[in-house]
């Protein structure tokens, strides 16, 4: 299992991006969370199999139809064994 922290920038708040990420991650069997950031970005912590994470990152580059992604940053992270689902977190 590997983990990634993904930051998505652009028009990604107020367009259903978080709900879209939850659905995409759940379908891929990825565990973790998504939240809005005060700087207007969306942050994702995701862990799972490498191919599933690669697919999620690729999908995050597009986002839902109302989103306009202008940038994405992906960093390696340490897996969190306490996570067993994919959900929402409060804005930070």
VEXPA-413824 format. One record per residue (C-alpha): residue number from 1; residue in one letter; x, y, z. Coordinates in steps of 0.2 Angstrom, whole numbers, plus 5000, padded with zeros to 4 digits. Each point is the difference from the previous one (the first is absolute). Layout:
VEXPA-413824
<site num="NUM" residu="a" east="X" north="Y" up="Z"/>
...
end
This chain:
VEXPA-413824
<site num="1" residu="x" east="5000" north="5000" up="5000"/>
<site num="2" residu="x" east="5006" north="5018" up="4996"/>
<site num="3" residu="x" east="4993" north="5017" up="5004"/>
<site num="4" residu="x" east="5000" north="5017" up="4991"/>
<site num="5" residu="x" east="4995" north="5017" up="5006"/>
<site num="6" residu="x" east="4992" north="5009" up="4985"/>
<site num="7" residu="x" east="4997" north="5019" up="4998"/>
<site num="8" residu="x" east="4988" north="5005" up="4987"/>
<site num="9" residu="x" east="4999" north="5019" up="4994"/>
<site num="10" residu="x" east="4988" north="5009" up="4989"/>
<site num="11" residu="x" east="4982" north="5002" up="5001"/>
<site num="12" residu="x" east="4998" north="4985" up="5011"/>
<site num="13" residu="x" east="4989" north="5006" up="5015"/>
<site num="14" residu="x" east="4981" north="5002" up="4998"/>
<site num="15" residu="x" east="4999" north="4989" up="4985"/>
<site num="16" residu="x" east="4998" north="4983" up="5008"/>
<site num="17" residu="x" east="5018" north="4995" up="5000"/>
<site num="18" residu="x" east="5001" north="4992" up="5017"/>
<site num="19" residu="x" east="4985" north="4989" up="4997"/>
<site num="20" residu="x" east="5007" north="4995" up="4983"/>
<site num="21" residu="x" east="5016" north="4995" up="5008"/>
<site num="22" residu="x" east="4991" north="4990" up="5014"/>
<site num="23" residu="x" east="4991" north="4990" up="4986"/>
<site num="24" residu="x" east="5015" north="4998" up="4989"/>
<site num="25" residu="x" east="5011" north="4994" up="5014"/>
<site num="26" residu="x" east="4987" north="4988" up="5007"/>
<site num="27" residu="x" east="4998" north="4992" up="4983"/>
<site num="28" residu="x" east="5019" north="4998" up="4999"/>
<site num="29" residu="x" east="5001" north="4992" up="5017"/>
<site num="30" residu="x" east="5010" north="5014" up="5007"/>
<site num="31" residu="x" east="5000" north="5006" up="5018"/>
<site num="32" residu="x" east="5003" north="5017" up="5007"/>
<site num="33" residu="x" east="4991" north="5017" up="5000"/>
<site num="34" residu="x" east="4997" north="5016" up="4991"/>
<site num="35" residu="x" east="4998" north="5018" up="5006"/>
<site num="36" residu="x" east="4999" north="5018" up="4994"/>
<site num="37" residu="x" east="5014" north="5011" up="5005"/>
<site num="38" residu="x" east="4999" north="5018" up="5005"/>
<site num="39" residu="x" east="5011" north="5005" up="4985"/>
<site num="40" residu="x" east="4987" north="4994" up="4988"/>
<site num="41" residu="x" east="5008" north="4983" up="4996"/>
<site num="42" residu="x" east="4994" north="4983" up="5003"/>
<site num="43" residu="x" east="5011" north="4988" up="5010"/>
<site num="44" residu="x" east="4999" north="4981" up="4999"/>
<site num="45" residu="x" east="5009" north="4987" up="5010"/>
<site num="46" residu="x" east="4998" north="4983" up="4991"/>
<site num="47" residu="x" east="5008" north="4983" up="5003"/>
<site num="48" residu="x" east="4998" north="4983" up="4992"/>
<site num="49" residu="x" east="5007" north="4991" up="4985"/>
<site num="50" residu="x" east="5012" north="5009" up="4989"/>
<site num="51" residu="x" east="4989" north="4998" up="4984"/>
<site num="52" residu="x" east="4985" north="5006" up="5010"/>
<site num="53" residu="x" east="5009" north="5015" up="5006"/>
<site num="54" residu="x" east="5007" north="5004" up="4982"/>
<site num="55" residu="x" east="4982" north="4999" up="4993"/>
<site num="56" residu="x" east="4993" north="5011" up="5014"/>
<site num="57" residu="x" east="5014" north="5013" up="4997"/>
<site num="58" residu="x" east="4996" north="5000" up="4981"/>
<site num="59" residu="x" east="4982" north="5002" up="5003"/>
<site num="60" residu="x" east="5003" north="5015" up="5012"/>
<site num="61" residu="x" east="5009" north="5009" up="4986"/>
<site num="62" residu="x" east="4983" north="5001" up="4991"/>
<site num="63" residu="x" east="4988" north="5000" up="5015"/>
<site num="64" residu="x" east="4981" north="5002" up="4998"/>
<site num="65" residu="x" east="4993" north="5009" up="4985"/>
<site num="66" residu="x" east="4997" north="5017" up="5009"/>
<site num="67" residu="x" east="5019" north="5000" up="5007"/>
<site num="68" residu="x" east="5014" north="5009" up="4991"/>
<site num="69" residu="x" east="5016" north="4992" up="5006"/>
<site num="70" residu="x" east="5015" north="5011" up="4997"/>
<site num="71" residu="x" east="5013" north="4991" up="5010"/>
<site num="72" residu="x" east="5003" north="4984" up="5010"/>
<site num="73" residu="x" east="5014" north="4995" up="5012"/>
<site num="74" residu="x" east="5003" north="4983" up="5006"/>
<site num="75" residu="x" east="5011" north="4995" up="5015"/>
<site num="76" residu="x" east="5005" north="4983" up="5007"/>
<site num="77" residu="x" east="4992" north="4998" up="5018"/>
<site num="78" residu="x" east="5001" north="4987" up="5013"/>
<site num="79" residu="x" east="4985" north="4988" up="5000"/>
<site num="80" residu="x" east="4988" north="5001" up="5015"/>
<site num="81" residu="x" east="4994" north="4983" up="5006"/>
<site num="82" residu="x" east="4986" north="5008" up="5009"/>
<site num="83" residu="x" east="4991" north="5005" up="4984"/>
<site num="84" residu="x" east="4988" north="4987" up="4994"/>
<site num="85" residu="x" east="4988" north="5010" up="4989"/>
<site num="86" residu="x" east="5001" north="5016" up="4989"/>
<site num="87" residu="x" east="4991" north="5015" up="5007"/>
<site num="88" residu="x" east="4999" north="5019" up="5003"/>
<site num="89" residu="x" east="5010" north="5011" up="5012"/>
<site num="90" residu="x" east="4997" north="5017" up="5006"/>
<site num="91" residu="x" east="5007" north="5015" up="4991"/>
<site num="92" residu="x" east="5018" north="5004" up="5005"/>
end
